[in-house]
Each structure stands twice: as structure tokens, then as C-alpha cells.
Amino acid sequence: MNLFLRRLIFRIIFFEPVTRVFDRCFIYTPLGFYGERLAARHLLKQGYYITSQRFLVRSGEIDLVAVDRNTIVFVEVKTRSRLKNSIPAESVGIAKQARIVRAAKHYLKQYHLTECQTRFDVIAVLCAAPGARTVITHYKHAFEAQTSFEIF
């Protein structure tokens, strides 16, 4: 093998920022899925009916879609292993909210539910590892559809 190619592979494998990105992809993804399962179980205990998980369209993704009495609830789940500088729910910014609202619009059109009441919630899950002690915080009405990207 060419010496240049060996050095390039070495740098890709052992270069710290690159390895941190790969570690996040392989380590935190299962923690995120575990947090979504915990959030779904929390909603079921509260009397919600889960209609969809990980609804994915081109414009965005919705972690959980649930029904609370006569309201369709779109839930964004944020799972963190520890508190760094802020709580997990604060990481749902304006851009993320816009993507969630666009995906919700697709969901409502796809299932012909445009006349139903909607709500956007955020569930923050603090969990060091699967099976460890968890803290679940449910923020109802976490955000509204802004005027620039209203539902309808």
C-alpha cells in the first residue's frame, strides 16, 4: 500500500475530531432510541395513545406522535447522559421547531387530520446509560407554530 494512503487512513482513524463524530454516531444513537422508548412509556402511563414513532419526511422528523383526548400531540424527545451547560429541552431551537412543524403538517395532510387540534411537546430524558436511573420531564405546549411557518 502506498505510504501516502497509509498516512491518510491513520489520520482519519486517529484524528480526534473525526473520532469524536464517529463515537457520537455509534454511542449516542442507541441512547437516543432508549430515551424515545422511555418517553413513549411515560406517555402511555399518562393516558396518551401512541400513533406513530420516528415519523420521517424530507422536511423533518417527529420522534413521537400521540393522541391526548381530542388533541394530536407531536413530541420531540431530547435525551442526554448528563447535564452539560443546559437542560436538554433548551436544545430545541427555532430551526428545529420549524422542521418539526413542517413534518407535522405533512403528517396531518397524509392522514387527513387537518381539522384536528394540535400541540407540540418536548420530553427531556436524563439517563447516564440504558438501565440507569432516569429523570423524565414533560413540557406540554413547549412551543407554538410561528407565523412564518404556521400549520395552515
C-alpha positions, 0 to 999 in steps of 0.5 A, a space after each residue: 500500500 502506498 505510504 501516502 494512503 497509509 498516512 491518510 487512513 491513520 489520520 482519519 482513524 486517529 484524528 480526534 475530531 473525526 473520532 469524536 463524530 464517529 463515537 457520537 454516531 455509534 454511542 449516542 444513537 442507541 441512547 437516543 432510541 432508549 430515551 424515545 422508548 422511555 418517553 413513549 412509556 411515560 406517555 402511555 402511563 399518562 393516558 396518551 395513545 401512541 400513533 406513530 414513532 420516528 415519523 420521517 419526511 424530507 422536511 423533518 422528523 417527529 420522534 413521537 406522535 400521540 393522541 391526548 383526548 381530542 388533541 394530536 400531540 407531536 413530541 420531540 424527545 431530547 435525551 442526554 447522559 448528563 447535564 452539560 451547560 443546559 437542560 436538554 429541552 433548551 436544545 430545541 431551537 427555532 430551526 428545529 421547531 420549524 422542521 418539526 412543524 413542517 413534518 407535522 403538517 405533512 403528517 396531518 395532510 397524509 392522514 387527513 387530520 387537518 381539522 384536528 387540534 394540535 400541540 407540540 411537546 418536548 420530553 427531556 430524558 436524563 439517563 447516564 446509560 440504558 438501565 440507569 436511573 432516569 429523570 423524565 420531564 414533560 413540557 406540554 405546549 413547549 412551543 407554538 407554530 410561528 407565523 412564518 411557518 404556521 400549520 395552515 
